Amino acid sequence: MTVSLPLVFVLGLIAWGAIKFLGVRTWVVVVVALFGFLLSQTFMAPAIDSGTRSGVDVINGSHD
């Protein structure tokens, strides 16, 4: 069974959990999110995209 959730929703749940249960400050979550957006505009973006897709394929169990 494959469940399709928007990435923003999943990251929001992780951020909420980190703030609520781990005591992470809200400003740290905001800085990490902004750093991610800035990093996506660099030469590292294709490597990050490839790694993310490979990880999702491993978790879903779909191998080509």
Sequence and secondary structure as in RCSB ss.txt:
>XXXX:A:sequence
MTVSLPLVFVLGLIAWGAIKFLGVRTWVVVVVALFGFLLSQTFMAPAIDSGTRSGVDVINGSHD
>XXXX:A:secstr
      HHHHHHHHHHHHHHHS   HHHHHHHHHHHHHHTTSTTHHHHHHHHHHHHHHHHT   
